[in-house]
Amino acid sequence: MKGESKVRILCQNRKARHDYAISETIEAGIVLTGPEVKSLRNGGGNLRDSYAVIRGGEVYVNNMHISPYDKASIHNMDPTRSRKLLMHKREIERLSSKVKEKGLTLIPLSVYLKGSLIKLELGLAKGRKSYDKKQAIKERDVLREMEREVRKR
C-alpha cells in the first residue's frame, strides 16, 4: 500500500458546512513557519471566520488563527496573518473564474496532516439563507431517523 498516506485532522470549520452550500472541495498546501507548524500539531489552529482570496494570481487565506507556540519566544508571527496557499496555476485560474462569474466564495473547511505535510481543504461555497439552513437540518433529521429504523430491523 504505497500510495496511501495517513490523514490526521488538525482543525475544522464545522460552521462552514452549516452556513454555506459547498459545491466543490480543493486540497491546497499552505506556507507556514516552524512555530506555526508545531502549534498546529498541538491543536492551536482555528478556522472560524476565515476565508480565502485570490490576489495577483495567488491564493491567500485570511483570518486563520494559529496560536503562538509558547516555546518559540521571538520567532512567533502574527496569529491571524495572511498565509499563502500552494496550488497549480490552472487550478487558481479555474477557481478565480468561478468566483467572479457565479458569486461563489472560497472557504477553508479543514487543516489536516497528510503524511508529513500540512494541507488545507478549501470549499467552493455559496451562502445559504436561514430557511435553507432549516431545510437542510430537517433533511438530515429525516435521514437519521430512516437509518435508525433500518438498524432496528
ZAMARGU-4260 file (C-alpha; in steps of 0.2 Angstrom, whole numbers, plus 5000, padded with zeros to 4 digits):
<rodrens>
0) 5000/5000/5000 | 5012/5013/4994 | 5000/5027/4988 | 4991/5028/5004 | 4996/5041/5017
5) 4988/5043/5034 | 4977/5059/5037 | 4975/5067/5054 | 4964/5082/5055 | 4971/5096/5065
10) 4957/5109/5065 | 4940/5110/5056 | 4927/5124/5052 | 4911/5115/5056 | 4900/5130/5055
15) 4905/5132/5037 | 4896/5117/5031 | 4880/5124/5040 | 4881/5142/5034 | 4887/5138/5016
20) 4882/5126/5002 | 4898/5118/4997 | 4899/5113/4979 | 4917/5108/4977 | 4932/5104/4988
25) 4950/5108/4984 | 4966/5102/4993 | 4980/5115/4994 | 4997/5116/5003 | 5000/5131/5015
30) 5015/5141/5018 | 5019/5141/5037 | 5034/5145/5048 | 5041/5132/5060 | 5032/5138/5076
35) 5016/5138/5067 | 5018/5120/5062 | 5021/5115/5080 | 5007/5125/5086 | 4995/5117/5073
40) 5001/5099/5078 | 4997/5103/5096 | 4979/5109/5091 | 4982/5128/5091 | 4973/5131/5075
45) 4956/5139/5072 | 4947/5142/5055 | 4931/5151/5062 | 4928/5167/5051 | 4942/5163/5039
50) 4941/5165/5020 | 4952/5164/5005 | 4955/5177/4992 | 4964/5177/4975 | 4976/5191/4973
55) 4988/5193/4959 | 4987/5175/4953 | 4990/5168/4970 | 4978/5162/4984 | 4979/5168/5002
60) 4969/5163/5017 | 4964/5177/5029 | 4959/5177/5047 | 4965/5159/5050 | 4971/5160/5068
65) 4986/5149/5073 | 4990/5152/5092 | 5008/5157/5096 | 5019/5142/5100 | 5025/5146/5118
70) 5042/5138/5116 | 5047/5149/5101 | 5049/5165/5110 | 5055/5178/5097 | 5050/5168/5081
75) 5031/5169/5083 | 5022/5178/5069 | 5005/5187/5070 | 4992/5174/5074 | 4980/5180/5060
80) 4992/5185/5047 | 4988/5181/5028 | 4995/5165/5023 | 4999/5159/5005 | 4991/5143/4998
85) 5001/5132/4986 | 4991/5127/4971 | 4994/5124/4952 | 4991/5139/4941 | 4977/5131/4931
90) 4968/5127/4947 | 4969/5145/4953 | 4963/5152/4936 | 4948/5140/4936 | 4944/5145/4954
95) 4945/5163/4950 | 4934/5162/4935 | 4921/5153/4946 | 4922/5165/4960 | 4920/5180/4948
100) 4906/5173/4937 | 4895/5164/4949 | 4897/5174/4965 | 4905/5159/4975 | 4917/5161/4989
105) 4932/5151/4995 | 4930/5145/5012 | 4943/5134/5022 | 4935/5119/5028 | 4949/5109/5037
110) 4968/5109/5040 | 4975/5091/5041 | 4991/5082/5041 | 4994/5071/5026 | 5010/5061/5029
115) 5022/5074/5035 | 5014/5089/5025 | 5000/5101/5031 | 4986/5103/5019 | 4971/5114/5019
120) 4954/5109/5012 | 4945/5124/5003 | 4927/5123/4998 | 4919/5132/4984 | 4904/5139/4993
125) 4888/5149/4991 | 4879/5157/5006 | 4864/5149/5012 | 4848/5159/5018 | 4841/5155/5035
130) 4826/5145/5028 | 4839/5134/5018 | 4848/5130/5034 | 4832/5125/5042 | 4828/5114/5027
135) 4845/5106/5027 | 4843/5102/5046 | 4826/5094/5043 | 4833/5083/5029 | 4847/5077/5040
140) 4835/5073/5054 | 4824/5063/5042 | 4839/5053/5035 | 4845/5050/5053 | 4828/5043/5058
145) 4827/5032/5042 | 4844/5025/5047 | 4838/5021/5064 | 4823/5012/5058 | 4834/5001/5046
150) 4846/4997/5060 | 4831/4991/5071 | 4826/4978/5059
</rodrens>
